[in-house]
């Protein structure tokens, strides 16, 4: 299996009452660009990106996260 490089996650959001909707993951790229990707689980266990939004700043990423929060999406903390 080939490993795919992904930039660092800065936020992961899940919908509390409908976890089958997958996750919104916000990534930060080295060039200070941000991208929010909506991933949904597939029957084979893999995840599929169904939507992607480019965000131009950290403020826009925070605003988008707040927008998702107003529709029931909650931040998931990845503590390792």
Gaussian input, Z-matrix of N, CA and C with variables (Angstrom, degrees):
# hf/3-21g

backbone

0 1
 N
 C     1     B1
 C     2     B2     1     A1
 N     3     B3     2     A2     1     D1
 C     4     B4     3     A3     2     D2
 C     5     B5     4     A4     3     D3
 N     6     B6     5     A5     4     D4
 C     7     B7     6     A6     5     D5
 C     8     B8     7     A7     6     D6
 N     9     B9     8     A8     7     D7
 C    10    B10     9     A9     8     D8
 C    11    B11    10    A10     9     D9
 N    12    B12    11    A11    10    D10
 C    13    B13    12    A12    11    D11
 C    14    B14    13    A13    12    D12
 N    15    B15    14    A14    13    D13
 C    16    B16    15    A15    14    D14
 C    17    B17    16    A16    15    D15
 N    18    B18    17    A17    16    D16
 C    19    B19    18    A18    17    D17
 C    20    B20    19    A19    18    D18
 N    21    B21    20    A20    19    D19
 C    22    B22    21    A21    20    D20
 C    23    B23    22    A22    21    D21
 N    24    B24    23    A23    22    D22
 C    25    B25    24    A24    23    D23
 C    26    B26    25    A25    24    D24
 N    27    B27    26    A26    25    D25
 C    28    B28    27    A27    26    D26
 C    29    B29    28    A28    27    D27
 N    30    B30    29    A29    28    D28
 C    31    B31    30    A30    29    D29
 C    32    B32    31    A31    30    D30
 N    33    B33    32    A32    31    D31
 C    34    B34    33    A33    32    D32
 C    35    B35    34    A34    33    D33
 N    36    B36    35    A35    34    D34
 C    37    B37    36    A36    35    D35
 C    38    B38    37    A37    36    D36
 N    39    B39    38    A38    37    D37
 C    40    B40    39    A39    38    D38
 C    41    B41    40    A40    39    D39
 N    42    B42    41    A41    40    D40
 C    43    B43    42    A42    41    D41
 C    44    B44    43    A43    42    D42
 N    45    B45    44    A44    43    D43
 C    46    B46    45    A45    44    D44
 C    47    B47    46    A46    45    D45
 N    48    B48    47    A47    46    D46
 C    49    B49    48    A48    47    D47
 C    50    B50    49    A49    48    D48
 N    51    B51    50    A50    49    D49
 C    52    B52    51    A51    50    D50
 C    53    B53    52    A52    51    D51
 N    54    B54    53    A53    52    D52
 C    55    B55    54    A54    53    D53
 C    56    B56    55    A55    54    D54
 N    57    B57    56    A56    55    D55
 C    58    B58    57    A57    56    D56
 C    59    B59    58    A58    57    D57
 N    60    B60    59    A59    58    D58
 C    61    B61    60    A60    59    D59
 C    62    B62    61    A61    60    D60
 N    63    B63    62    A62    61    D61
 C    64    B64    63    A63    62    D62
 C    65    B65    64    A64    63    D63
 N    66    B66    65    A65    64    D64
 C    67    B67    66    A66    65    D65
 C    68    B68    67    A67    66    D66
 N    69    B69    68    A68    67    D67
 C    70    B70    69    A69    68    D68
 C    71    B71    70    A70    69    D69
 N    72    B72    71    A71    70    D70
 C    73    B73    72    A72    71    D71
 C    74    B74    73    A73    72    D72
 N    75    B75    74    A74    73    D73
 C    76    B76    75    A75    74    D74
 C    77    B77    76    A76    75    D75
 N    78    B78    77    A77    76    D76
 C    79    B79    78    A78    77    D77
 C    80    B80    79    A79    78    D78
 N    81    B81    80    A80    79    D79
 C    82    B82    81    A81    80    D80
 C    83    B83    82    A82    81    D81
 N    84    B84    83    A83    82    D82
 C    85    B85    84    A84    83    D83
 C    86    B86    85    A85    84    D84
 N    87    B87    86    A86    85    D85
 C    88    B88    87    A87    86    D86
 C    89    B89    88    A88    87    D87
 N    90    B90    89    A89    88    D88
 C    91    B91    90    A90    89    D89
 C    92    B92    91    A91    90    D90
 N    93    B93    92    A92    91    D91
 C    94    B94    93    A93    92    D92
 C    95    B95    94    A94    93    D93
 N    96    B96    95    A95    94    D94
 C    97    B97    96    A96    95    D95
 C    98    B98    97    A97    96    D96
 N    99    B99    98    A98    97    D97
 C   100   B100    99    A99    98    D98
 C   101   B101   100   A100    99    D99
 N   102   B102   101   A101   100   D100
 C   103   B103   102   A102   101   D101
 C   104   B104   103   A103   102   D102
 N   105   B105   104   A104   103   D103
 C   106   B106   105   A105   104   D104
 C   107   B107   106   A106   105   D105
 N   108   B108   107   A107   106   D106
 C   109   B109   108   A108   107   D107
 C   110   B110   109   A109   108   D108
 N   111   B111   110   A110   109   D109
 C   112   B112   111   A111   110   D110
 C   113   B113   112   A112   111   D111
 N   114   B114   113   A113   112   D112
 C   115   B115   114   A114   113   D113
 C   116   B116   115   A115   114   D114
 N   117   B117   116   A116   115   D115
 C   118   B118   117   A117   116   D116
 C   119   B119   118   A118   117   D117
 N   120   B120   119   A119   118   D118
 C   121   B121   120   A120   119   D119
 C   122   B122   121   A121   120   D120
 N   123   B123   122   A122   121   D121
 C   124   B124   123   A123   122   D122
 C   125   B125   124   A124   123   D123
 N   126   B126   125   A125   124   D124
 C   127   B127   126   A126   125   D125
 C   128   B128   127   A127   126   D126
 N   129   B129   128   A128   127   D127
 C   130   B130   129   A129   128   D128
 C   131   B131   130   A130   129   D129
 N   132   B132   131   A131   130   D130
 C   133   B133   132   A132   131   D131
 C   134   B134   133   A133   132   D132
 N   135   B135   134   A134   133   D133
 C   136   B136   135   A135   134   D134
 C   137   B137   136   A136   135   D135
 N   138   B138   137   A137   136   D136
 C   139   B139   138   A138   137   D137
 C   140   B140   139   A139   138   D138
 N   141   B141   140   A140   139   D139
 C   142   B142   141   A141   140   D140
 C   143   B143   142   A142   141   D141
 N   144   B144   143   A143   142   D142
 C   145   B145   144   A144   143   D143
 C   146   B146   145   A145   144   D144
 N   147   B147   146   A146   145   D145
 C   148   B148   147   A147   146   D146
 C   149   B149   148   A148   147   D147
 N   150   B150   149   A149   148   D148
 C   151   B151   150   A150   149   D149
 C   152   B152   151   A151   150   D150
 N   153   B153   152   A152   151   D151
 C   154   B154   153   A153   152   D152
 C   155   B155   154   A154   153   D153
 N   156   B156   155   A155   154   D154
 C   157   B157   156   A156   155   D155
 C   158   B158   157   A157   156   D156
 N   159   B159   158   A158   157   D157
 C   160   B160   159   A159   158   D158
 C   161   B161   160   A160   159   D159
 N   162   B162   161   A161   160   D160
 C   163   B163   162   A162   161   D161
 C   164   B164   163   A163   162   D162
 N   165   B165   164   A164   163   D163
 C   166   B166   165   A165   164   D164
 C   167   B167   166   A166   165   D165
 N   168   B168   167   A167   166   D166
 C   169   B169   168   A168   167   D167
 C   170   B170   169   A169   168   D168
 N   171   B171   170   A170   169   D169
 C   172   B172   171   A171   170   D170
 C   173   B173   172   A172   171   D171
 N   174   B174   173   A173   172   D172
 C   175   B175   174   A174   173   D173
 C   176   B176   175   A175   174   D174
 N   177   B177   176   A176   175   D175
 C   178   B178   177   A177   176   D176
 C   179   B179   178   A178   177   D177
 N   180   B180   179   A179   178   D178
 C   181   B181   180   A180   179   D179
 C   182   B182   181   A181   180   D180
 N   183   B183   182   A182   181   D181
 C   184   B184   183   A183   182   D182
 C   185   B185   184   A184   183   D183
 N   186   B186   185   A185   184   D184
 C   187   B187   186   A186   185   D185
 C   188   B188   187   A187   186   D186
 N   189   B189   188   A188   187   D187
 C   190   B190   189   A189   188   D188
 C   191   B191   190   A190   189   D189
 N   192   B192   191   A191   190   D190
 C   193   B193   192   A192   191   D191
 C   194   B194   193   A193   192   D192
 N   195   B195   194   A194   193   D193
 C   196   B196   195   A195   194   D194
 C   197   B197   196   A196   195   D195
 N   198   B198   197   A197   196   D196
 C   199   B199   198   A198   197   D197
 C   200   B200   199   A199   198   D198
 N   201   B201   200   A200   199   D199
 C   202   B202   201   A201   200   D200
 C   203   B203   202   A202   201   D201
 N   204   B204   203   A203   202   D202
 C   205   B205   204   A204   203   D203
 C   206   B206   205   A205   204   D204
 N   207   B207   206   A206   205   D205
 C   208   B208   207   A207   206   D206
 C   209   B209   208   A208   207   D207
 N   210   B210   209   A209   208   D208
 C   211   B211   210   A210   209   D209
 C   212   B212   211   A211   210   D210
 N   213   B213   212   A212   211   D211
 C   214   B214   213   A213   212   D212
 C   215   B215   214   A214   213   D213
 N   216   B216   215   A215   214   D214
 C   217   B217   216   A216   215   D215
 C   218   B218   217   A217   216   D216
 N   219   B219   218   A218   217   D217
 C   220   B220   219   A219   218   D218
 C   221   B221   220   A220   219   D219
 N   222   B222   221   A221   220   D220
 C   223   B223   222   A222   221   D221
 C   224   B224   223   A223   222   D222
 N   225   B225   224   A224   223   D223
 C   226   B226   225   A225   224   D224
 C   227   B227   226   A226   225   D225
 N   228   B228   227   A227   226   D226
 C   229   B229   228   A228   227   D227
 C   230   B230   229   A229   228   D228
 N   231   B231   230   A230   229   D229
 C   232   B232   231   A231   230   D230
 C   233   B233   232   A232   231   D231
 N   234   B234   233   A233   232   D232
 C   235   B235   234   A234   233   D233
 C   236   B236   235   A235   234   D234
 N   237   B237   236   A236   235   D235
 C   238   B238   237   A237   236   D236
 C   239   B239   238   A238   237   D237

   B1=1.4424
   B2=1.5257
   B3=1.3037
   B4=1.4588
   B5=1.5131
   B6=1.3160
   B7=1.4548
   B8=1.5236
   B9=1.3041
   B10=1.4514
   B11=1.5177
   B12=1.3279
   B13=1.4531
   B14=1.5173
   B15=1.3055
   B16=1.4582
   B17=1.5160
   B18=1.3073
   B19=1.4645
   B20=1.5246
   B21=1.3149
   B22=1.4733
   B23=1.5285
   B24=1.3333
   B25=1.4677
   B26=1.5214
   B27=1.3237
   B28=1.4582
   B29=1.5232
   B30=1.3428
   B31=1.4668
   B32=1.5207
   B33=1.3271
   B34=1.4542
   B35=1.5160
   B36=1.3330
   B37=1.4669
   B38=1.5186
   B39=1.3388
   B40=1.4660
   B41=1.5120
   B42=1.3356
   B43=1.4611
   B44=1.5203
   B45=1.3232
   B46=1.4676
   B47=1.5206
   B48=1.3114
   B49=1.4656
   B50=1.5226
   B51=1.3130
   B52=1.4689
   B53=1.5325
   B54=1.3360
   B55=1.4650
   B56=1.5348
   B57=1.3340
   B58=1.4652
   B59=1.5315
   B60=1.3242
   B61=1.4631
   B62=1.5209
   B63=1.3096
   B64=1.4470
   B65=1.5191
   B66=1.3278
   B67=1.4615
   B68=1.5239
   B69=1.3068
   B70=1.4625
   B71=1.5139
   B72=1.3193
   B73=1.4523
   B74=1.5298
   B75=1.3268
   B76=1.4592
   B77=1.5262
   B78=1.3258
   B79=1.4597
   B80=1.5278
   B81=1.3368
   B82=1.4591
   B83=1.5209
   B84=1.3193
   B85=1.4522
   B86=1.5259
   B87=1.3041
   B88=1.4617
   B89=1.5267
   B90=1.3037
   B91=1.4611
   B92=1.5343
   B93=1.3365
   B94=1.4723
   B95=1.5265
   B96=1.3119
   B97=1.4535
   B98=1.5165
   B99=1.2912
   B100=1.4594
   B101=1.5155
   B102=1.3229
   B103=1.4560
   B104=1.5206
   B105=1.3244
   B106=1.4616
   B107=1.5269
   B108=1.3252
   B109=1.4667
   B110=1.5232
   B111=1.3284
   B112=1.4598
   B113=1.5257
   B114=1.3238
   B115=1.4654
   B116=1.5212
   B117=1.3436
   B118=1.4608
   B119=1.5283
   B120=1.3437
   B121=1.4709
   B122=1.5314
   B123=1.3234
   B124=1.4602
   B125=1.5259
   B126=1.3077
   B127=1.4647
   B128=1.5161
   B129=1.3337
   B130=1.4612
   B131=1.5297
   B132=1.3410
   B133=1.4564
   B134=1.5201
   B135=1.3195
   B136=1.4563
   B137=1.5235
   B138=1.3216
   B139=1.4646
   B140=1.5258
   B141=1.3136
   B142=1.4582
   B143=1.5266
   B144=1.3373
   B145=1.4639
   B146=1.5301
   B147=1.3185
   B148=1.4667
   B149=1.5302
   B150=1.3264
   B151=1.4533
   B152=1.5193
   B153=1.3197
   B154=1.4587
   B155=1.5260
   B156=1.3318
   B157=1.4623
   B158=1.5210
   B159=1.3183
   B160=1.4661
   B161=1.5215
   B162=1.3288
   B163=1.4598
   B164=1.5222
   B165=1.3219
   B166=1.4628
   B167=1.5244
   B168=1.3345
   B169=1.4659
   B170=1.5255
   B171=1.3230
   B172=1.4662
   B173=1.5231
   B174=1.3216
   B175=1.4653
   B176=1.5241
   B177=1.3169
   B178=1.4625
   B179=1.5306
   B180=1.3317
   B181=1.4654
   B182=1.5306
   B183=1.3371
   B184=1.4666
   B185=1.5246
   B186=1.3103
   B187=1.4584
   B188=1.5299
   B189=1.3329
   B190=1.4644
   B191=1.5248
   B192=1.3328
   B193=1.4604
   B194=1.5346
   B195=1.3210
   B196=1.4596
   B197=1.5134
   B198=1.3253
   B199=1.4668
   B200=1.5338
   B201=1.3485
   B202=1.4658
   B203=1.5301
   B204=1.3326
   B205=1.4652
   B206=1.5255
   B207=1.3121
   B208=1.4678
   B209=1.5257
   B210=1.3336
   B211=1.4665
   B212=1.5254
   B213=1.3317
   B214=1.4584
   B215=1.5170
   B216=1.3262
   B217=1.4641
   B218=1.5193
   B219=1.3400
   B220=1.4596
   B221=1.5232
   B222=1.3153
   B223=1.4552
   B224=1.5191
   B225=1.3165
   B226=1.4559
   B227=1.5179
   B228=1.3296
   B229=1.4670
   B230=1.5072
   B231=1.3019
   B232=1.4697
   B233=1.5249
   B234=1.3190
   B235=1.4584
   B236=1.5064
   B237=1.3094
   B238=1.4723
   B239=1.4889
   A1=108.78
   A2=117.06
   A3=121.71
   A4=109.62
   A5=116.07
   A6=118.27
   A7=108.46
   A8=115.16
   A9=121.44
   A10=107.96
   A11=116.52
   A12=119.78
   A13=109.03
   A14=116.43
   A15=121.99
   A16=107.94
   A17=116.95
   A18=119.80
   A19=110.52
   A20=117.02
   A21=120.53
   A22=112.91
   A23=113.91
   A24=120.23
   A25=107.77
   A26=116.90
   A27=118.16
   A28=110.91
   A29=116.67
   A30=119.69
   A31=109.71
   A32=115.22
   A33=122.69
   A34=106.52
   A35=116.04
   A36=120.61
   A37=109.99
   A38=116.15
   A39=122.95
   A40=108.19
   A41=115.08
   A42=119.35
   A43=107.68
   A44=116.42
   A45=121.31
   A46=114.01
   A47=118.67
   A48=119.45
   A49=113.23
   A50=118.02
   A51=120.64
   A52=110.27
   A53=117.53
   A54=120.22
   A55=113.64
   A56=118.06
   A57=120.54
   A58=111.58
   A59=117.19
   A60=120.81
   A61=111.87
   A62=117.46
   A63=120.72
   A64=112.80
   A65=115.25
   A66=121.55
   A67=110.12
   A68=114.79
   A69=121.45
   A70=105.52
   A71=117.58
   A72=121.87
   A73=107.70
   A74=116.21
   A75=120.75
   A76=107.72
   A77=115.05
   A78=122.78
   A79=110.08
   A80=116.16
   A81=121.90
   A82=108.68
   A83=116.47
   A84=121.86
   A85=109.34
   A86=117.36
   A87=122.38
   A88=112.51
   A89=117.41
   A90=121.18
   A91=112.28
   A92=116.19
   A93=122.26
   A94=112.24
   A95=115.44
   A96=121.21
   A97=106.85
   A98=116.01
   A99=121.68
   A100=108.81
   A101=115.45
   A102=120.34
   A103=108.55
   A104=115.94
   A105=121.95
   A106=107.16
   A107=115.27
   A108=120.78
   A109=108.79
   A110=115.51
   A111=121.68
   A112=107.66
   A113=116.33
   A114=122.52
   A115=110.01
   A116=115.85
   A117=120.93
   A118=109.44
   A119=116.73
   A120=119.41
   A121=111.21
   A122=115.56
   A123=122.05
   A124=109.46
   A125=117.61
   A126=121.31
   A127=112.44
   A128=117.91
   A129=120.58
   A130=112.48
   A131=117.16
   A132=121.13
   A133=114.17
   A134=116.78
   A135=119.64
   A136=109.71
   A137=115.24
   A138=120.66
   A139=108.45
   A140=115.68
   A141=121.11
   A142=109.44
   A143=116.39
   A144=120.78
   A145=107.77
   A146=116.11
   A147=120.19
   A148=112.31
   A149=116.27
   A150=120.49
   A151=108.63
   A152=116.07
   A153=121.09
   A154=108.97
   A155=115.71
   A156=121.02
   A157=108.53
   A158=116.84
   A159=121.79
   A160=109.03
   A161=115.32
   A162=122.07
   A163=107.58
   A164=117.25
   A165=120.14
   A166=115.10
   A167=117.90
   A168=119.24
   A169=110.29
   A170=115.90
   A171=120.33
   A172=109.90
   A173=116.92
   A174=120.51
   A175=110.79
   A176=116.22
   A177=120.08
   A178=110.41
   A179=117.69
   A180=121.60
   A181=110.35
   A182=116.92
   A183=120.79
   A184=110.91
   A185=116.56
   A186=121.43
   A187=110.48
   A188=116.80
   A189=120.73
   A190=110.58
   A191=116.69
   A192=121.13
   A193=110.31
   A194=117.35
   A195=121.51
   A196=112.30
   A197=116.19
   A198=121.29
   A199=110.55
   A200=116.00
   A201=119.37
   A202=110.45
   A203=116.84
   A204=121.51
   A205=112.25
   A206=116.68
   A207=119.62
   A208=112.12
   A209=117.16
   A210=121.91
   A211=112.80
   A212=116.98
   A213=120.57
   A214=116.57
   A215=117.66
   A216=120.54
   A217=108.25
   A218=116.63
   A219=121.51
   A220=110.44
   A221=114.95
   A222=120.30
   A223=110.61
   A224=115.66
   A225=123.06
   A226=107.01
   A227=116.52
   A228=120.62
   A229=109.36
   A230=116.06
   A231=122.75
   A232=107.68
   A233=115.69
   A234=120.59
   A235=110.33
   A236=115.82
   A237=119.96
   A238=110.43
   D1=130.15
   D2=178.35
   D3=-79.57
   D4=134.78
   D5=175.88
   D6=-87.57
   D7=139.49
   D8=-178.50
   D9=-106.49
   D10=132.62
   D11=178.55
   D12=-77.30
   D13=129.97
   D14=173.30
   D15=-124.66
   D16=138.55
   D17=177.31
   D18=-66.77
   D19=167.57
   D20=-177.86
   D21=-60.96
   D22=137.46
   D23=174.66
   D24=-77.35
   D25=137.54
   D26=172.45
   D27=-110.16
   D28=-14.72
   D29=176.41
   D30=-162.12
   D31=145.91
   D32=172.61
   D33=-130.24
   D34=130.58
   D35=-179.58
   D36=-125.70
   D37=136.79
   D38=176.38
   D39=-123.52
   D40=150.59
   D41=176.09
   D42=-84.77
   D43=123.96
   D44=-171.20
   D45=-64.50
   D46=-39.27
   D47=-175.03
   D48=-94.89
   D49=-11.72
   D50=-179.88
   D51=-136.92
   D52=75.11
   D53=-176.08
   D54=-63.52
   D55=-18.43
   D56=179.06
   D57=-68.16
   D58=-10.30
   D59=176.98
   D60=-73.37
   D61=-6.62
   D62=177.85
   D63=84.92
   D64=-147.49
   D65=-176.11
   D66=-136.88
   D67=148.25
   D68=165.09
   D69=-99.52
   D70=126.24
   D71=178.86
   D72=-119.69
   D73=128.40
   D74=178.81
   D75=-104.79
   D76=122.54
   D77=-178.31
   D78=-107.85
   D79=148.32
   D80=173.64
   D81=-112.67
   D82=126.96
   D83=178.25
   D84=-95.80
   D85=161.27
   D86=-177.03
   D87=-59.73
   D88=-29.12
   D89=-176.63
   D90=-85.47
   D91=20.85
   D92=-179.56
   D93=60.97
   D94=31.04
   D95=172.80
   D96=-105.52
   D97=153.17
   D98=-177.57
   D99=-128.85
   D100=150.69
   D101=178.14
   D102=-142.01
   D103=133.23
   D104=174.76
   D105=-104.40
   D106=126.74
   D107=-178.40
   D108=-122.57
   D109=128.09
   D110=177.76
   D111=-94.32
   D112=113.88
   D113=-178.68
   D114=-111.45
   D115=137.12
   D116=179.07
   D117=-122.90
   D118=139.56
   D119=179.29
   D120=-69.45
   D121=142.68
   D122=176.63
   D123=-103.61
   D124=166.56
   D125=-178.76
   D126=-62.71
   D127=-28.81
   D128=-179.21
   D129=-83.57
   D130=4.53
   D131=177.12
   D132=93.75
   D133=-13.72
   D134=177.96
   D135=-79.62
   D136=169.87
   D137=179.20
   D138=-114.46
   D139=144.53
   D140=-179.28
   D141=-122.27
   D142=130.33
   D143=175.54
   D144=-77.72
   D145=122.07
   D146=-178.43
   D147=-109.46
   D148=-12.40
   D149=-178.85
   D150=-158.51
   D151=145.37
   D152=-179.91
   D153=-143.98
   D154=135.73
   D155=-179.30
   D156=-130.30
   D157=129.18
   D158=175.50
   D159=-85.78
   D160=135.20
   D161=-179.97
   D162=-122.62
   D163=135.73
   D164=-170.62
   D165=-89.94
   D166=-11.84
   D167=-178.17
   D168=-155.14
   D169=167.69
   D170=176.73
   D171=-64.30
   D172=-34.69
   D173=178.45
   D174=-63.86
   D175=-40.51
   D176=178.18
   D177=-67.96
   D178=-37.22
   D179=176.61
   D180=-63.56
   D181=-42.63
   D182=177.99
   D183=-65.46
   D184=-39.66
   D185=178.81
   D186=-64.00
   D187=-42.89
   D188=178.94
   D189=-64.58
   D190=-40.41
   D191=176.67
   D192=-60.46
   D193=-42.28
   D194=176.79
   D195=-64.58
   D196=-38.75
   D197=176.81
   D198=-60.54
   D199=-46.29
   D200=177.79
   D201=-62.28
   D202=-38.73
   D203=178.87
   D204=-59.56
   D205=-33.67
   D206=179.52
   D207=-69.99
   D208=-12.52
   D209=177.23
   D210=-109.68
   D211=17.64
   D212=174.10
   D213=97.02
   D214=0.82
   D215=177.70
   D216=-80.93
   D217=137.10
   D218=-178.32
   D219=-124.29
   D220=145.25
   D221=179.84
   D222=-70.25
   D223=137.52
   D224=177.36
   D225=-109.42
   D226=127.10
   D227=-179.20
   D228=-91.56
   D229=126.56
   D230=179.48
   D231=-101.53
   D232=90.92
   D233=-178.74
   D234=-98.22
   D235=116.08
   D236=179.65
   D237=-127.08

